[in-house]
Amino acid sequence: MLVSLNWLKNYVDISGISTEELAEKITKSGIEVDGIEYIAQETKGVVTGYVESCEKHPNADKLSLCQVDVGDEKLQIICGAPNVAKGQKVAVARPGAVLPGNFRIKKVKLRGVESNGMICSLQELGTDDKYIPKGMEDGIYVFPDDVKVGENVEPLLNLDDAVLEFDLTPNRADALSMIGVAYEVAAILDKPIQLPEAEVNTLDEDANDHVKVEVEAPDLTPYYAAFLIKDLEIKPSPLWMSNYLMAAGIRPINNVVDITNYVLLEYGQPLHAFDYDRLHSDKIVVRRARDGEKIVTLDEQERVLTEENLVITNGKESVALAGVMGGFETEVHDGTTAVLLEAALFSPAAVRRTVKQTGLRSESSTRFEKGIDPARVKEAGLRACQLFQKYANGKVYAGAAEFDELDKSEKTVKMNTSQINRRLGTEISAEDIVQILNKLRFHFDRDGDYFTVYAPTRRQDITIFEDMLEEVARIYGYDHLPFTLPDGTPQAGTLTEFQLLKRKVKSYLQGAGLMETITYSLTDEKKIKRLISPEVNEENITPVQLAKPMSEDHKYLRLSLLPELLSIVSYNQARNQNDVAYYELGSIFVSEEETLTHQPEERLRLSGVLSGEWLAHPWQQESKEVDFYVVKGLMEGLFDHLGIQIEFKQVKLDDMHPGRSAALKVHNRTIGFIGQLHPLLQKDMDLKDTYLFDVNLDTVLKIVDRDPEYGQIPKYPSIIRDVAFILDQDVLAGNVKETIEEVGSPLVTQVQVFDVYEGNNIESGKKSIAYSLLYQHPEKTLKDEEVEASFSEIIETVKNKYHAHVRS
C-alpha cells in the first residue's frame, strides 16, 4: 500500500511532525513502513505562466521565442520543447529560481536573443518518471486551463509530497484504504479524523425503474448495488485527483475511471463502471459461470470459465469477472455518456479462485481477497456518484437497484484490566484503556475494570481477546512495556542431550569427510517407494499425499531421504563433480492411514551417499575409490563413536546391488542398511558406482548410553596370534569372528579379518579367511601356556562348528 501524505492530510492533521518521525511511529505501532519516497526534489521560484505568444526563433530552427505572463510580469523565454504553443499554461522557472541539483536559472542570450527564465518539463522539476502522466513524458508539462497564473507549482503538481510504502500483514486489510490509514494515524497521534461526506443531489427518477439486480449466488454475493448516472462528460480528471492517483501508483485515464480508482483507494471498496448503453439490458444477474463459458476481459484476452468463477451478466452473457476484471464489450470509452456503477461485496474465496485460474491480480481483487468493510460498500458507491456529479457533470438517479443479505453486525470482545496487565506485564489503568479505545474509535461498554468492546466492521481482524490485547499494547506503545527478567535463578543456555547427540553424529561424519545437505521433504510418485529401509517396509505404511501439491514433483511426504540425495549426486556428476560424499539428518513421514485423519509420524533418519574417489595421494600415485567397505567402515566408526555394538547382516533389497548390501542390526533389531545402488538404477539415474547408508537415528539415540565410560590404559604387554581357516564359500566371515570373540573372551580383546583368498591351492567351493587375534589381560602379563590353551580351544571350536581346517 502506497500512502500519499498530502492525500492523508485531507483526513487527519499531520502537521508538526516530520515524514521520518511519522513513519517511525507507524512502524512501532505494528504496521511496517518499508520505505519513504519523495515525489520530487525541492524547487524554488517555479510558478505557473501563460504563453501569450509563441514564434519561431529568428536564428534557430528548433527553438521558440515565447512571451509568457507569470502574474506580476511578462517574461521573454526561449524554449526548445517541441510541444510548446500559444495559449498554454506552463511551469516557468523565473530568473533566480533553483531547480533540483542546485541548478540556478539566470538571464542568458541564446543565439543572440535574450531569455529570461525557463519553461520546464516534469523531469526538469525533479519528478520521477513513474509519476509522470501518460503523454507528458516528452516536452514541457501543460496545466489544465483552470489553474491561476503566478501560482507556485509545487502544490499544484504535488511535488512537495512524500509516499510511505506499507508492508501490510494479511490481517490488516483495513489499512488498504486511505480512510483506514487515517484511522490508524489518528489513533497513533491522538488527533481527530475528518471523513468525506457522500452527499448527492439526485434526479427524481429512480434507478430501480431502469435496472433490476438478481443474485443467483447469494452465498458468494451477499450485497450488490447498481447506481445509474447519465449525461456524463468524459474528460481528464482534476489535477489534484491525478496527482493523488499517481502517488499511489495508478496512472490517470479519464475522469470516470479515475473516480472509481480514487474511491477504491479512499474507501478500500472496489467499484466498476459499465457503459450502460453497451449493456443492452435493463438487468444485472450475478451467477456462477457455466463450464466452457467465454468472456473477453478489459485486456482483450478471451477467458474460458468454469463453475468456480463468479460472473456479472446482463441476463444473457457475461460482462465482468466478479471482483477481478470487467469485460471489454462494456468498457467506458470516450463516447460514454451513461454508466452503471457496481458496488458489491464478493466472497474472498470466489475471487481468489478466479485470480488463481486467470492470473489476473489487481488492486480490486487484492482487497476482495483480504476482506472489505461491509458497512462502507454502499457508502463508497454514493461517494463515487458525488464525484461523478462534480467532476463529470453527471446526473445521478435516485436510489440504487440492490440485493442485500449483508451482515453488518460488529464482533463483541470482552476483556478486563487485570487480564491485560497480566499478559503485558504492565500497570495500565482502566482509564488508560478508555483513552486507547477512544483513540481507536471503538465503541464499548464499561463496568469498572470490565469492558465489552464492539469491534467496528472495518476491523475484520478483531474477533477474540488476544486481538484486542494487541490493539491495547500497540497503541499504549511497545516501547512503554516494562523490561523484566525471567523468574527464578538465571541459567546459561544449553543443549538437550538429544541435541548434543545429534551434534556428535554430525561432528563425526563431517570429520570423516562428508558434507551435510538439506533436501526437500516432498517427493514425487516415482521416488516415494524407493530405497525404503527394510524395517520401515515391514510396516503397513501408506505414503502421505498432499491435498494441494505445488507440483507433481512435490506430491508426497518422503519415506526415505535417499532418492533426493541421489538426485543431488546425479546433478553434480552431470557437471563433472564426480567425487561426492554427502549426508543428511532429516525426517521421514510415516502413516498407516489411507485417508489421513491424524498428523503423520515423523522419524529422524541419517542417510548418506558416496561416489567416486574417497582418498587420493597424487604424489605417491595412490588413490582409493569408494566401495562397500568404505561405507561399512564409516558405520563401524560412527557406532563405535556412540558406544553401540553394531552387526552387519547380508540382505537383498529392492533397488540395491544383490551381493553388496547389508542390514544394520543392534540387539538383533534392524535399524537401517548399507550397500551399493543397483547397477540398473545407477544407469537410469546416470550415476557412477554409488554407495549408500540409511540409519534410524531415533532408535540409535534412544539406546546410546549417555553416561561417560572410562577404560583403563593397559599396563601389560599384548600378544598377537594370526590364523587362517579354510571355510566353505557360504560361511560368513562375521559369524566366525563372533565365535572367536565368544570362545576367546576375556583374554582375546580384539579380532580382525585381514585377508580373504580364493584361487590356487584352494579347492573349489572353499575360501581362506585370515584372522588376527589380540591377547591382553588388564591385570597381569599373560603366559604362553594361557595363550596357547585359549588359541587351541578357538581352533577346535571353529573346526567343529564350521567344518573348517587351518590353512598351513
SEGUMI-947929 format. One line per 10 residues: number of its first residue (from 1); their letters; for each residue x, y, z of C-alpha. Coordinates in steps of 0.02 Angstrom, whole numbers. Example, Ala and Ser with C-alpha at 12.3 -4.5 7.8 and 13.67 -1.06 7.14 Angstrom:
! residues 2
1) as) 615,-225,390; 684,-53,357
//
This chain:
! residues 808
1) mlvslnwlkn) 0,0,0; 69,169,-54; 11,313,57; 24,492,-5; 47,609,143; -32,755,51; -185,647,21; -183,588,202; -188,770,261; -366,782,198
11) yvdisgiste) -423,666,338; -305,694,484; -190,835,537; -9,775,523; 71,947,527; 210,974,652; 284,800,628; 418,754,503; 391,618,374; 527,510,452
21) elaekitksg) 456,529,627; 281,483,567; 349,329,477; 438,275,636; 281,295,741; 177,194,618; 308,56,615; 316,49,804; 126,33,812; 127,-127,710
31) ievdgieyia) 120,-79,525; 293,-84,449; 342,61,337; 456,-17,207; 517,147,135; 489,332,104; 492,403,-71; 481,588,-115; 387,636,-273; 519,763,-323
41) qetkgvvtgy) 670,857,-262; 646,1031,-189; 624,1176,-310; 614,1365,-280; 544,1504,-386; 443,1398,-509; 268,1467,-547; 129,1444,-674; 136,1552,-829; 27,1587,-980
51) vescekhpna) 106,1580,-1153; 35,1736,-1238; 133,1711,-1398; 248,1579,-1472; 352,1620,-1626; 499,1539,-1713; 670,1595,-1651; 745,1712,-1782; 913,1623,-1779; 869,1440,-1738
61) dklslcqvdv) 750,1317,-1820; 717,1211,-1665; 692,1349,-1538; 536,1451,-1500; 528,1631,-1439; 387,1644,-1311; 308,1788,-1218; 249,1719,-1050; 137,1803,-920; 186,1745,-743
71) gdeklqiicg) 62,1857,-650; 163,2004,-593; 268,2022,-752; 292,1959,-928; 449,1862,-973; 529,1829,-1140; 584,1646,-1137; 667,1541,-1270; 605,1361,-1265; 665,1207,-1359
81) apnvakgqkv) 518,1092,-1317; 426,1027,-1472; 254,1041,-1388; 259,1223,-1330; 119,1328,-1405; 21,1488,-1384; -121,1482,-1256; -39,1353,-1142; -20,1365,-954; 152,1301,-909
91) avarpgavlp) 280,1287,-768; 402,1432,-775; 566,1446,-682; 595,1632,-662; 771,1706,-655; 841,1663,-482; 740,1502,-469; 829,1345,-407; 792,1178,-489; 842,1006,-422
101) gnfrikkvkl) 1030,979,-419; 1054,1160,-363; 1031,1218,-543; 1005,1407,-540; 909,1496,-678; 989,1653,-747; 956,1777,-885; 1051,1718,-1039; 1066,1752,-1225; 1028,1608,-1344
111) rgvesngmic) 1079,1637,-1524; 1084,1823,-1494; 912,1837,-1412; 885,1864,-1226; 795,1728,-1125; 729,1770,-951; 689,1602,-874; 644,1425,-922; 484,1333,-967; 501,1166,-876
121) slqelgtddk) 459,985,-905; 415,873,-757; 585,788,-771; 670,957,-752; 567,986,-595; 641,826,-520; 489,712,-544; 522,526,-557; 467,450,-724; 337,340,-640
131) yipkgmedgi) 245,494,-575; 232,575,-748; 60,564,-831; 43,469,-994; 76,585,-1142; 182,705,-1038; 343,604,-1046; 418,712,-1186; 418,901,-1186; 354,1029,-1063
141) yvfpddvkvg) 209,999,-943; 46,1087,-990; -76,1130,-849; -266,1122,-863; -348,1287,-907; -423,1314,-734; -256,1347,-644; -214,1525,-595; -64,1614,-670; 77,1651,-548
151) envepllnld) 39,1506,-428; 179,1405,-351; 188,1242,-449; 243,1130,-303; 71,1105,-226; -13,1106,-397; 94,961,-459; 107,877,-288; 295,898,-296; 303,925,-109
161) davlefdltp) 225,755,-72; 305,603,12; 243,424,-10; 253,293,127; 259,111,71; 169,-3,194; 214,-187,211; 46,-248,274; 16,-414,360; -135,-511,294
171) nradalsmig) -243,-467,445; -231,-278,418; -343,-264,265; -415,-104,343; -253,-13,302; -279,-46,115; -377,117,108; -335,298,143; -478,309,269; -412,153,356
181) vayevaaild) -239,231,364; -316,392,428; -400,297,572; -231,218,613; -131,381,607; -265,474,706; -256,342,842; -65,350,847; -59,540,854; -220,558,956
191) kpiqlpeaev) -292,677,826; -472,699,763; -518,623,595; -614,709,455; -708,587,343; -785,632,174; -972,660,168; -1054,573,20; -1195,695,-18; -1277,676,-188
201) ntldedandh) -1412,781,-272; -1513,652,-366; -1643,657,-504; -1825,623,-470; -1811,463,-572; -1770,304,-476; -1631,187,-533; -1746,39,-497; -1857,94,-643; -1712,67,-764
211) vkveveapdl) -1616,-82,-696; -1652,-238,-594; -1525,-339,-494; -1539,-527,-474; -1413,-629,-375; -1415,-817,-409; -1265,-849,-298; -1306,-760,-133; -1176,-865,-40; -1043,-780,-146
221) tpyyaaflik) -1126,-609,-163; -1213,-552,-4; -1228,-374,-71; -1240,-297,-244; -1292,-118,-286; -1310,-39,-457; -1309,152,-469; -1356,243,-629; -1276,405,-690; -1317,488,-856
231) dleikpsplw) -1260,638,-960; -1078,611,-913; -936,708,-995; -778,604,-1019; -628,715,-994; -466,721,-895; -479,712,-706; -447,864,-598; -263,893,-569; -269,853,-382
241) msnylmaagi) -351,683,-415; -224,638,-548; -84,685,-428; -153,575,-289; -179,426,-404; -3,438,-475; 68,449,-299; -24,288,-259; 49,203,-413; -102,218,-531
251) rpinnvvdit) -91,313,-695; -241,426,-732; -350,377,-882; -508,484,-883; -621,561,-753; -744,414,-742; -613,277,-725; -506,386,-612; -652,418,-493; -682,230,-470
261) nyvlleygqp) -496,207,-435; -494,356,-318; -638,287,-215; -556,115,-217; -403,189,-133; -501,307,-21; -628,181,48; -542,17,7; -701,-30,-89; -679,-88,-269
271) lhafdydrlh) -805,-15,-392; -835,-47,-576; -917,65,-706; -1007,-17,-853; -1054,81,-1008; -1243,72,-981; -1286,85,-1165; -1169,-59,-1208; -1252,-174,-1081; -1403,-187,-1198
281) sdkivvrrar) -1508,-240,-1049; -1603,-171,-901; -1550,-319,-794; -1395,-368,-696; -1381,-552,-649; -1243,-616,-536; -1213,-803,-551; -1085,-941,-561; -1010,-960,-733; -1052,-1111,-841
291) dgekivtlde) -914,-1234,-887; -838,-1177,-1051; -920,-1005,-1047; -811,-870,-1125; -782,-686,-1091; -664,-556,-1167; -592,-454,-1022; -530,-274,-1024; -356,-333,-1076; -437,-400,-1236
301) qervlteenl) -398,-580,-1188; -528,-716,-1207; -554,-814,-1046; -632,-986,-1035; -727,-1002,-872; -781,-1141,-754; -917,-1160,-623; -793,-1099,-492; -795,-924,-569; -920,-790,-518
311) vitngkesva) -979,-677,-660; -1085,-522,-686; -1205,-539,-832; -1334,-436,-923; -1455,-581,-906; -1386,-666,-1061; -1198,-656,-1069; -1053,-618,-951; -996,-438,-943; -870,-449,-800
321) lagvmggfet) -771,-569,-691; -838,-526,-519; -711,-435,-413; -569,-463,-538; -591,-376,-707; -728,-302,-815; -774,-356,-989; -707,-274,-1147; -878,-250,-1226; -945,-139,-1085
331) evhdgttavl) -787,-36,-1058; -803,150,-1026; -736,246,-1177; -725,424,-1241; -904,416,-1306; -982,352,-1147; -1124,460,-1080; -1208,344,-953; -1135,217,-833; -1200,82,-718
341) leaalfspaa) -1091,89,-563; -1065,-76,-471; -1034,-75,-282; -1033,-252,-214; -960,-373,-89; -896,-537,-164; -836,-693,-75; -647,-686,-47; -634,-871,-91; -726,-848,-256
351) vrrtvkqtgl) -615,-702,-306; -458,-796,-255; -506,-946,-362; -534,-836,-514; -369,-744,-486; -276,-908,-471; -358,-977,-628; -334,-822,-737; -179,-743,-662; -272,-575,-659
361) rsesstrfek) -221,-494,-496; -271,-313,-469; -296,-182,-335; -480,-233,-330; -454,-420,-317; -323,-396,-180; -449,-303,-73; -589,-428,-103; -472,-571,-59; -419,-493,105
371) gidparvkea) -593,-434,154; -680,-265,141; -787,-164,261; -969,-216,236; -1031,-53,313; -948,52,178; -996,-39,18; -1146,69,-23; -1065,225,50; -920,205,-71
381) glracqlfqk) -1043,196,-216; -1125,357,-158; -956,441,-142; -916,396,-323; -1085,464,-378; -1045,627,-287; -880,641,-382; -963,596,-549; -1085,737,-519; -949,861,-475
391) yangkvyaga) -810,818,-598; -902,734,-743; -1063,837,-739; -1161,676,-716; -1342,666,-664; -1373,532,-533; -1533,431,-524; -1613,416,-354; -1581,258,-253; -1493,103,-313
401) aefdeldkse) -1551,-64,-378; -1482,-181,-247; -1479,-355,-172; -1443,-351,14; -1412,-500,130; -1260,-418,208; -1211,-448,388; -1154,-281,460; -1150,-336,642; -999,-293,748
411) ktvkmntsqi) -897,-427,835; -901,-420,1025; -744,-446,1130; -740,-448,1320; -585,-400,1419; -534,-331,1587; -389,-231,1654; -310,-370,1757; -309,-488,1607; -219,-359,1502
421) nrrlgteisa) -91,-315,1635; -56,-498,1672; -19,-531,1489; 81,-373,1457; 169,-358,1625; 104,-179,1639; 4,-74,1761; -117,3,1637; -269,78,1722; -449,64,1663
431) edivqilnkl) -443,249,1619; -291,217,1508; -389,81,1417; -535,200,1394; -418,326,1313; -345,192,1199; -518,133,1143; -568,313,1110; -411,339,1005; -455,183,906
441) rfhfdrdgdy) -636,245,891; -704,79,955; -874,80,1038; -876,-6,1208; -971,-33,1369; -880,-19,1534; -918,-95,1703; -775,-47,1818; -622,-140,1755; -725,-245,1634
451) ftvyaptrrq) -751,-194,1453; -863,-256,1314; -787,-194,1151; -884,-186,987; -754,-206,851; -802,-96,702; -837,-186,538; -685,-103,460; -579,-208,579; -624,-383,521
461) ditifedmle) -466,-449,606; -531,-420,784; -631,-569,848; -552,-630,1012; -472,-561,1170; -295,-581,1103; -338,-467,957; -393,-330,1075; -240,-362,1184; -132,-323,1034
471) evariygydh) -229,-164,998; -207,-103,1176; -22,-147,1176; 23,-62,1012; -73,100,1048; -6,103,1226; 165,86,1145; 279,-65,1136; 420,49,1195; 323,76,1357
481) lpftlpdgtp) 311,-109,1400; 422,-144,1551; 584,-239,1539; 578,-393,1650; 693,-539,1686; 629,-718,1697; 582,-776,1871; 697,-897,1962; 884,-922,1956; 959,-869,1789
491) qagtltefql) 1037,-1013,1697; 1152,-1017,1548; 1076,-1084,1388; 1118,-1264,1349; 1078,-1403,1228; 971,-1553,1270; 1051,-1725,1274; 962,-1766,1111; 1033,-1609,1027; 1207,-1649,1092
501) lkrkvksylq) 1198,-1825,1020; 1141,-1758,852; 1289,-1639,851; 1403,-1783,898; 1342,-1881,746; 1364,-1731,632; 1536,-1695,701; 1594,-1873,667; 1530,-1877,488; 1600,-1705,445
511) gaglmetity) 1766,-1756,521; 1763,-1911,411; 1746,-1801,257; 1560,-1797,221; 1464,-1637,181; 1292,-1603,254; 1145,-1572,137; 963,-1522,161; 840,-1587,32; 652,-1567,5
521) sltdekkikr) 536,-1663,120; 422,-1682,-30; 447,-1802,-174; 357,-1875,-324; 261,-2034,-359; 409,-2118,-443; 527,-2095,-294; 407,-2116,-148; 428,-2306,-132; 613,-2317,-175
531) lispevneen) 755,-2358,-55; 646,-2376,99; 737,-2458,245; 685,-2640,274; 616,-2611,449; 504,-2471,382; 449,-2578,235; 391,-2714,355; 259,-2596,425; 89,-2568,346
541) itpvqlakpm) 129,-2392,289; 39,-2281,164; 127,-2136,76; 57,-1969,134; -8,-1871,-16; -32,-1682,-11; -208,-1619,-43; -145,-1473,-148; 34,-1506,-203; 138,-1365,-278
551) sedhkylrls) 184,-1481,-422; 189,-1665,-470; 372,-1667,-412; 318,-1620,-236; 164,-1728,-213; 210,-1845,-68; 294,-1832,102; 452,-1936,89; 478,-2110,162; 666,-2105,130
561) llpellsivs) 797,-1969,117; 899,-2064,-12; 805,-2027,-176; 829,-1839,-160; 1011,-1863,-107; 1039,-1968,-264; 963,-1828,-368; 1094,-1710,-296; 1234,-1833,-339; 1166,-1851,-516
571) ynqarnqndv) 1158,-1661,-535; 1339,-1642,-478; 1409,-1785,-581; 1323,-1716,-736; 1432,-1562,-706; 1595,-1660,-685; 1591,-1658,-495; 1619,-1845,-481; 1690,-1863,-306; 1546,-1836,-185
581) ayyelgsifv) 1512,-1884,-5; 1350,-1814,66; 1245,-1848,218; 1079,-1783,281; 997,-1789,450; 810,-1766,425; 635,-1833,449; 530,-1959,355; 341,-1959,374; 251,-2121,413
591) seeetlthqp) 64,-2156,421; -42,-2313,415; -200,-2218,364; -258,-2219,185; -367,-2067,221; -266,-1957,336; -356,-1902,495; -203,-1877,605; -35,-1798,577; 92,-1923,507
601) eerlrlsgvl) 228,-1984,625; 397,-1902,598; 551,-2012,616; 728,-1949,618; 846,-2036,498; 1027,-2020,448; 1064,-2055,266; 1218,-2037,158; 1276,-2058,-22; 1457,-2082,-79
611) sgewlahpwq) 1530,-2098,-253; 1695,-2075,-343; 1865,-2058,-261; 1873,-2073,-72; 2059,-2039,-44; 2194,-1976,-162; 2383,-1958,-142; 2441,-1897,-313; 2623,-1883,-261; 2627,-2066,-212
621) qeskevdfyv) 2516,-2108,-362; 2390,-2188,-246; 2201,-2171,-240; 2055,-2260,-158; 1883,-2271,-239; 1728,-2280,-131; 1671,-2460,-105; 1563,-2562,11; 1698,-2572,143; 1721,-2382,150
631) vkglmeglfd) 1536,-2363,194; 1545,-2510,315; 1697,-2432,398; 1606,-2265,415; 1461,-2351,504; 1578,-2453,616; 1669,-2293,663; 1506,-2199,697; 1433,-2334,809; 1598,-2356,898
641) hlgiqiefkq) 1598,-2167,925; 1425,-2184,1003; 1473,-2337,1105; 1350,-2455,1020; 1386,-2632,960; 1332,-2645,777; 1306,-2801,670; 1301,-2817,481; 1189,-2950,403; 1188,-2982,216
651) vklddmhpgr) 1018,-2946,137; 940,-2925,-33; 843,-2762,-53; 746,-2683,-195; 849,-2554,-291; 1010,-2615,-207; 1152,-2723,-276; 1105,-2904,-234; 1279,-2951,-174; 1337,-2788,-93
661) saalkvhnrt) 1204,-2744,33; 1188,-2771,220; 1061,-2734,354; 1118,-2642,510; 1066,-2727,672; 1077,-2675,854; 1023,-2802,985; 959,-2909,842; 844,-2766,784; 858,-2693,609
671) igfigqlhpl) 893,-2507,612; 945,-2473,432; 1052,-2534,288; 1208,-2500,186; 1265,-2553,14; 1285,-2512,-169; 1146,-2444,-277; 1080,-2570,-402; 1175,-2555,-569; 1013,-2536,-668
681) lqkdmdlkdt) 955,-2392,-558; 1129,-2314,-569; 1117,-2319,-758; 940,-2249,-756; 997,-2101,-649; 1160,-2081,-748; 1266,-2115,-593; 1436,-2194,-570; 1457,-2331,-437; 1364,-2259,-288
691) ylfdvnldtv) 1357,-2322,-108; 1226,-2280,23; 1186,-2291,206; 1023,-2261,297; 1001,-2268,487; 852,-2249,604; 930,-2115,713; 780,-2105,830; 813,-2283,886; 1002,-2261,893
701) lkivdrdpey) 994,-2105,1001; 873,-2188,1122; 990,-2333,1158; 1151,-2232,1173; 1224,-2245,1346; 1235,-2063,1397; 1346,-2097,1547; 1530,-2069,1507; 1638,-2226,1505; 1816,-2245,1563
711) gqipkypsii) 1933,-2380,1502; 2098,-2405,1594; 2252,-2392,1485; 2331,-2567,1476; 2493,-2581,1576; 2538,-2757,1521; 2603,-2816,1353; 2492,-2892,1219; 2515,-3045,1111; 2454,-3062,931
721) rdvafildqd) 2412,-3230,852; 2360,-3250,670; 2264,-3395,599; 2189,-3434,427; 2041,-3552,409; 1987,-3645,253; 1797,-3623,253; 1651,-3663,140; 1601,-3523,22; 1435,-3495,110
731) vlagnvketi) 1512,-3471,283; 1510,-3288,334; 1671,-3213,400; 1573,-3113,528; 1497,-3270,604; 1669,-3348,627; 1730,-3185,704; 1588,-3189,831; 1632,-3368,877; 1816,-3323,904
741) eevgsplvtq) 1767,-3175,1015; 1646,-3282,1116; 1768,-3427,1145; 1922,-3317,1171; 1840,-3200,1297; 1903,-3120,1407; 2084,-3144,1351; 2050,-3103,1167; 2012,-2917,1165; 2009,-2886,978
751) vqvfdvyegn) 1980,-2991,820; 2007,-2926,644; 1992,-3003,471; 2147,-2958,371; 2142,-3071,220; 2022,-3167,108; 2091,-3281,-26; 2020,-3392,-163; 2117,-3470,-306; 2272,-3578,-323
761) niesgkksia) 2296,-3711,-190; 2118,-3682,-125; 1995,-3815,-179; 1836,-3766,-272; 1693,-3708,-160; 1812,-3656,-23; 1894,-3494,34; 2032,-3443,154; 1997,-3310,285; 2137,-3248,398
771) ysllyqhpek) 2105,-3176,571; 2218,-3078,687; 2186,-3105,874; 2247,-2983,1006; 2276,-3060,1179; 2292,-2946,1329; 2249,-2952,1514; 2214,-2791,1612; 2296,-2851,1775; 2442,-2964,1728
781) tlkdeeveas) 2562,-3021,1594; 2494,-3171,1502; 2595,-3330,1498; 2625,-3431,1340; 2531,-3578,1413; 2373,-3473,1441; 2377,-3401,1266; 2412,-3571,1188; 2268,-3653,1281; 2147,-3518,1226
791) fseiietvkn) 2210,-3519,1047; 2193,-3709,1034; 2016,-3702,1103; 1969,-3572,972; 2038,-3676,830; 1949,-3833,886; 1783,-3743,908; 1792,-3663,734; 1841,-3831,655; 1695,-3921,734
801) kyhahvrs) 1565,-3786,709; 1605,-3738,529; 1688,-3899,464; 1845,-3797,438; 2030,-3832,445; 2181,-3722,474; 2273,-3669,318; 2455,-3719,329
//
